[in-house]
């Protein structure tokens, strides 16, 4: 398995390690619920160095990202970033990405760890006719996330960069605890927070400095288990769950990042047709009212047994204290307040369709 530069730190901290997308990663340190609550109430520190970091540079870099991405990045100023989706010609999802505008003709694209090789190949397949250079800097740079209401104060004490006034989705060059790189106000938890990009050789020292500086504020190291529950509550999509090769952005309720009026891009014709006629399926929220936990892949049916769809993610919500799930179901079949059944080990267990997202961030900036 591949290892991030922080692998030894995780083991020193007593993390339970698991295989994730070919990487040896921490799933938890003190416990998933405890780490989840620490992030919601103080701040959590996450190793996300397994994610992909691709540089796109050159005169045609913006035009290229416009081709492979659903969002209109022509309005993304230097020092800003935006979320988008890479689609196949039929509208299915290659991956979701963040594109960071670092400078004139310079962008960083961050993609999911499990899709890194596929995404890299996909990007390289579409460079013909563009004056640009693609560089994979994933191994060269470490990447960590500091998320939660205490994140701003802790990070501000470790850098001269003005992170207090860094806007949401902003990115700035910064030296953090002696390591020079970038800090962005982005994350995957539904809380305020930052992602920090520094040389791989220095990321362990930065990690140690953040934990030491944030100890009094309650900063804790957080593993993949709580990272999943934290993104689940505010409804942040995860590849292989709410988004996938056979799911399009409109089905995933991500139509807001599909900008059909920006000009042609890969998948735009198919997505235009899907929008016009309506998606065949949609994501809904479920609250279990019967005894049981809905898990990914469990069938969802009407109370009289008609097939509706399938659970994409389900778990107990540490913040809300309820067993919740997202499900991909046939469009226009259920509405908020309806009852459905989740089939758990062959038996129907009752659930109610509820509003999403389950949790809204308290962060205001």
C-alpha positions as CSV (number, residue, x, y, z in Angstrom):
1,X,0.0,0.0,0.0
2,X,1.0,3.6,-0.6
3,X,1.9,5.7,2.4
4,X,1.5,9.5,2.9
5,X,4.4,11.4,4.5
6,X,2.5,11.4,7.8
7,X,2.2,7.6,8.0
8,X,4.7,7.4,10.9
9,X,2.9,10.1,12.8
10,X,-0.4,8.3,12.6
11,X,1.2,5.2,14.1
12,X,2.9,7.2,16.8
13,X,-0.5,8.6,17.7
14,X,-2.0,5.1,18.0
15,X,-4.2,5.4,15.0
16,X,-6.1,2.3,13.7
17,X,-4.9,2.0,10.1
18,X,-6.9,0.7,7.2
19,X,-6.5,0.3,3.4
20,X,-8.3,3.1,1.5
21,X,-8.0,3.4,-2.2
22,X,-4.6,1.7,-2.2
23,X,-3.4,3.9,0.7
24,X,-2.5,3.0,4.3
25,X,-4.6,5.5,6.2
26,X,-5.9,6.2,9.7
27,X,-9.6,5.4,10.2
28,X,-9.6,6.7,13.8
29,X,-7.4,7.7,16.7
30,X,-9.5,8.1,19.9
31,X,-12.8,7.1,18.3
32,X,-15.0,8.2,15.4
33,X,-17.7,10.0,17.4
34,X,-15.2,11.7,19.6
35,X,-13.3,13.0,16.6
36,X,-16.4,14.0,14.9
37,X,-17.6,16.1,17.9
38,X,-14.1,17.6,18.3
39,X,-14.3,18.9,14.7
40,X,-17.8,20.3,15.1
41,X,-17.0,22.0,18.5
42,X,-13.2,22.8,18.3
43,X,-11.1,21.7,15.4
44,X,-9.9,18.5,13.7
45,X,-6.7,17.9,11.9
46,X,-6.8,15.6,8.9
47,X,-4.2,14.0,6.7
48,X,-5.4,14.3,3.1
49,X,-2.0,13.9,1.4
50,X,-3.4,10.9,-0.4
51,X,-5.5,13.2,-2.6
52,X,-4.3,14.2,-6.1
53,X,-2.8,17.6,-6.9
54,X,-2.3,18.4,-10.5
55,X,-0.9,21.7,-11.9
56,X,-2.2,23.1,-15.1
57,X,0.0,25.9,-16.5
58,X,0.3,27.7,-19.8
59,X,-1.7,30.1,-22.0
60,X,-4.5,27.6,-22.6
61,X,-4.8,26.4,-19.0
62,X,-8.2,28.1,-18.3
63,X,-9.6,27.1,-21.6
64,X,-8.6,23.5,-20.9
65,X,-10.2,23.4,-17.5
66,X,-13.3,24.9,-19.0
67,X,-13.4,21.9,-21.4
68,X,-13.1,19.2,-18.8
69,X,-15.1,20.8,-16.0
70,X,-18.8,21.6,-15.7
71,X,-18.3,24.8,-13.7
72,X,-17.6,28.2,-15.3
73,X,-14.1,29.1,-14.0
74,X,-13.8,32.2,-16.2
75,X,-15.1,34.1,-13.2
76,X,-12.7,32.4,-10.7
77,X,-10.2,35.2,-9.9
78,X,-6.6,34.6,-9.0
79,X,-6.6,33.7,-5.3
80,X,-10.0,31.9,-5.5
81,X,-11.2,28.4,-6.2
82,X,-14.3,26.6,-7.3
83,X,-15.9,23.2,-7.1
84,X,-16.8,21.4,-10.3
85,X,-17.3,18.0,-11.9
86,X,-15.6,16.2,-14.7
87,X,-18.0,14.3,-16.8
88,X,-18.0,11.7,-19.6
89,X,-19.7,12.4,-22.9
90,X,-22.9,10.7,-21.6
91,X,-23.0,12.9,-18.5
92,X,-21.7,10.3,-16.1
93,X,-19.2,11.5,-13.6
94,X,-15.4,11.0,-13.9
95,X,-14.8,12.8,-10.6
96,X,-15.5,15.9,-8.7
97,X,-12.7,18.4,-8.4
98,X,-11.6,21.7,-6.9
99,X,-9.8,24.1,-9.3
100,X,-7.6,26.7,-7.5
101,X,-6.5,29.8,-9.5
102,X,-2.9,30.4,-8.3
103,X,-1.7,33.0,-10.8
104,X,-1.6,34.1,-14.4
105,X,-2.0,30.8,-16.5
106,X,-1.5,28.7,-13.3
107,X,-4.1,26.4,-11.7
108,X,-4.1,23.6,-9.2
109,X,-6.7,20.8,-9.6
110,X,-7.4,18.7,-6.5
111,X,-9.1,15.3,-7.1
112,X,-10.1,12.2,-5.1
113,X,-7.3,9.8,-4.1
114,X,-9.0,6.7,-5.4
115,X,-9.5,8.3,-8.8
116,X,-6.0,9.9,-9.1
117,X,-4.6,7.6,-11.8
118,X,-7.9,7.6,-13.8
119,X,-8.2,11.4,-13.5
120,X,-4.6,12.0,-14.6
121,X,-5.1,9.8,-17.6
122,X,-8.4,11.5,-18.4
123,X,-6.8,14.9,-18.3
124,X,-3.9,13.9,-20.5
125,X,-6.3,12.4,-23.1
126,X,-7.8,15.8,-23.8
127,X,-4.7,18.1,-24.1
128,X,-4.5,18.0,-27.9
129,X,-4.6,21.4,-29.3
130,X,-3.9,23.2,-26.0
131,X,-0.8,25.2,-25.2
132,X,-0.3,24.0,-21.6
133,X,1.6,21.7,-19.3
134,X,0.2,19.2,-16.9
135,X,2.3,18.3,-13.9
136,X,1.4,15.8,-11.2
137,X,2.7,17.2,-7.9
138,X,0.8,14.8,-5.6
139,X,4.0,13.1,-4.3
140,X,5.9,16.4,-4.0
141,X,3.4,18.2,-1.8
142,X,1.8,17.2,1.5
143,X,-1.8,18.2,2.1
144,X,-3.5,18.5,5.5
145,X,-6.9,20.0,6.6
146,X,-7.7,21.9,9.8
147,X,-11.4,22.1,10.2
148,X,-13.7,23.5,12.8
149,X,-14.6,26.7,14.7
150,X,-11.2,27.0,16.3
151,X,-9.3,26.5,13.1
152,X,-8.9,30.1,12.2
153,X,-7.4,31.2,15.5
154,X,-5.0,28.2,15.7
155,X,-3.8,28.7,12.1
156,X,-3.5,32.5,12.4
157,X,-0.9,31.9,15.2
158,X,1.3,29.8,12.9
159,X,1.5,32.0,9.8
160,X,2.0,35.6,8.9
161,X,-0.5,35.2,6.0
162,X,-3.9,36.9,6.6
163,X,-5.9,33.8,7.0
164,X,-8.5,35.7,9.2
165,X,-9.6,37.7,6.1
166,X,-9.1,34.9,3.6
167,X,-12.6,34.5,2.0
168,X,-14.5,31.2,1.6
169,X,-12.8,29.3,-1.3
170,X,-9.9,31.7,-1.2
171,X,-6.3,30.5,-1.5
172,X,-3.1,32.4,-0.7
173,X,0.7,31.7,-0.6
174,X,1.6,31.2,3.0
175,X,4.4,30.0,5.2
176,X,3.0,27.8,8.0
177,X,5.2,26.8,10.9
178,X,8.3,27.5,8.7
179,X,7.0,25.6,5.6
180,X,6.2,27.6,2.5
181,X,3.2,26.6,0.3
182,X,-0.5,27.6,0.1
183,X,-3.4,27.9,2.5
184,X,-7.0,27.7,1.2
185,X,-10.3,28.2,3.0
186,X,-11.8,25.0,1.7
187,X,-12.8,21.7,3.3
188,X,-15.0,18.7,3.4
189,X,-16.7,18.9,6.8
190,X,-19.4,21.6,6.7
191,X,-17.4,23.7,9.1
192,X,-15.1,26.7,8.6
193,X,-11.6,25.5,8.0
194,X,-8.5,25.4,5.9
195,X,-6.5,23.1,3.6
196,X,-2.7,23.5,3.8
197,X,-0.3,22.5,0.9
198,X,3.3,22.3,1.9
199,X,6.4,20.3,0.7
200,X,6.0,16.6,1.6
201,X,9.3,16.7,3.5
202,X,8.0,19.4,5.8
203,X,4.4,18.3,6.3
204,X,5.2,16.3,9.5
205,X,6.6,19.3,11.2
206,X,3.6,21.4,10.2
207,X,1.3,18.6,11.5
208,X,3.1,18.6,14.9
209,X,3.0,22.4,15.1
210,X,-0.7,22.5,14.6
211,X,-1.4,19.8,17.2
212,X,0.8,21.6,19.7
213,X,-0.6,25.0,19.0
214,X,-4.2,23.8,19.1
215,X,-4.0,21.5,22.1
216,X,-5.5,24.0,24.5
217,X,-8.3,24.7,22.0
218,X,-9.2,21.1,21.7
219,X,-7.7,20.3,18.3
220,X,-7.6,16.6,17.7
221,X,-6.2,14.4,14.9
222,X,-9.1,12.9,12.9
223,X,-9.3,9.8,10.7
224,X,-11.3,8.7,7.7
225,X,-14.2,7.5,9.8
226,X,-15.1,10.9,11.2
227,X,-14.2,12.5,7.9
228,X,-17.0,10.5,6.3
229,X,-19.6,11.3,9.0
230,X,-18.7,15.0,8.9
231,X,-19.2,15.2,5.1
232,X,-22.3,13.1,5.3
233,X,-24.3,15.3,7.6
234,X,-24.1,18.5,5.4
235,X,-24.7,16.4,2.3
236,X,-21.2,16.6,0.6
237,X,-21.0,14.0,-2.2
238,X,-18.5,11.2,-2.1
239,X,-17.4,9.4,-5.3
240,X,-18.6,5.8,-5.3
241,X,-21.6,6.8,-3.2
242,X,-23.7,9.9,-4.3
243,X,-21.6,10.4,-7.5
244,X,-20.2,7.8,-9.8
245,X,-19.7,6.7,-13.4
246,X,-23.4,5.9,-13.8
247,X,-24.8,8.9,-11.9
248,X,-25.0,12.3,-13.5
249,X,-24.8,15.7,-11.7
250,X,-28.5,16.4,-11.9
251,X,-29.3,13.0,-10.3
252,X,-26.8,13.9,-7.5
253,X,-28.5,17.3,-7.0
254,X,-25.3,19.0,-8.2
255,X,-26.9,20.8,-11.1
256,X,-25.8,24.1,-9.6
257,X,-22.2,23.3,-10.7
258,X,-23.3,22.6,-14.3
259,X,-23.0,25.8,-16.3
260,X,-24.5,25.0,-19.7
261,X,-24.3,28.6,-20.9
262,X,-20.5,28.9,-20.6
263,X,-20.0,27.1,-24.0
264,X,-19.3,23.5,-24.9
265,X,-17.6,21.1,-22.5
266,X,-17.2,17.4,-22.3
267,X,-20.7,16.0,-21.5
268,X,-22.5,19.3,-22.1
269,X,-24.8,18.0,-24.8
270,X,-25.9,15.0,-22.7
271,X,-26.4,17.2,-19.6
272,X,-28.4,19.7,-21.6
273,X,-30.8,16.9,-22.6
274,X,-31.0,15.5,-19.0
275,X,-31.8,18.9,-17.7
276,X,-34.5,19.5,-20.4
277,X,-36.2,16.2,-19.8
278,X,-35.5,15.8,-16.1
279,X,-33.2,13.3,-14.4
280,X,-34.4,9.7,-14.1
281,X,-33.3,9.5,-10.4
282,X,-32.7,11.9,-7.5
283,X,-31.0,11.9,-4.1
284,X,-33.3,12.0,-1.1
285,X,-32.7,12.0,2.7
286,X,-34.1,9.3,4.9
287,X,-34.5,9.1,8.7
288,X,-34.9,5.6,10.0
289,X,-38.0,5.3,12.2
290,X,-37.7,1.5,12.5
291,X,-34.8,-0.2,14.3
292,X,-31.8,-0.5,12.0
293,X,-29.1,1.4,10.2
294,X,-29.3,1.9,6.4
295,X,-26.0,1.1,4.7
296,X,-24.8,1.7,1.2
297,X,-26.3,-0.7,-1.3
298,X,-29.4,-1.5,0.7
299,X,-32.6,-1.5,-1.5
300,X,-35.3,1.2,-0.9
301,X,-38.9,0.4,-1.6
302,X,-42.4,1.8,-1.1
303,X,-44.3,0.5,1.9
304,X,-46.2,-1.8,-0.5
305,X,-43.0,-3.3,-1.8
306,X,-42.5,-1.4,-5.1
307,X,-38.8,-0.8,-6.0
308,X,-37.6,2.8,-5.5
309,X,-33.8,2.8,-5.5
310,X,-30.8,2.2,-3.3
311,X,-29.0,3.7,-0.3
312,X,-25.9,5.7,-1.2
313,X,-24.6,6.4,2.3
314,X,-26.2,5.7,5.7
315,X,-25.0,5.9,9.3
316,X,-25.9,7.1,12.7
317,X,-25.4,10.9,12.8
318,X,-23.2,11.9,15.7
319,X,-24.4,15.5,15.7
320,X,-28.1,14.8,15.4
321,X,-28.4,11.5,17.2
322,X,-30.5,9.9,14.5
323,X,-29.9,7.0,12.0
324,X,-29.9,8.8,8.6
325,X,-29.2,8.0,5.0
326,X,-29.1,9.3,1.5
327,X,-30.7,7.3,-1.2
328,X,-30.8,7.5,-5.0
329,X,-34.4,6.8,-6.0
330,X,-36.7,7.2,-9.0
331,X,-37.6,10.8,-9.7
332,X,-41.0,12.1,-8.6
333,X,-41.9,9.0,-6.6
334,X,-41.5,10.3,-3.1
335,X,-41.6,13.6,-1.3
336,X,-40.6,14.9,2.2
337,X,-42.9,13.3,4.8
338,X,-43.5,10.0,2.8
339,X,-42.7,6.7,4.4
340,X,-40.6,4.1,2.7
341,X,-38.9,0.8,3.6
342,X,-35.1,0.1,3.6
343,X,-34.5,-3.6,3.1
344,X,-32.0,-4.6,5.8
345,X,-30.9,-8.2,5.5
346,X,-34.0,-9.1,3.6
347,X,-36.4,-7.4,6.0
348,X,-38.2,-4.0,5.4
349,X,-37.4,-1.4,8.0
350,X,-39.5,1.8,8.0
351,X,-38.0,5.2,7.2
352,X,-39.3,8.7,6.5
353,X,-38.2,11.0,3.7
354,X,-36.8,14.2,5.2
355,X,-35.3,17.5,4.1
356,X,-31.6,17.7,3.2
357,X,-29.0,18.6,4.1
358,X,-29.3,17.1,7.5
359,X,-26.8,19.6,9.0
360,X,-26.1,23.2,8.1
361,X,-22.9,24.8,9.0
362,X,-22.8,27.5,11.6
363,X,-19.9,29.1,9.8
364,X,-20.5,32.7,8.7
365,X,-17.9,34.9,7.0
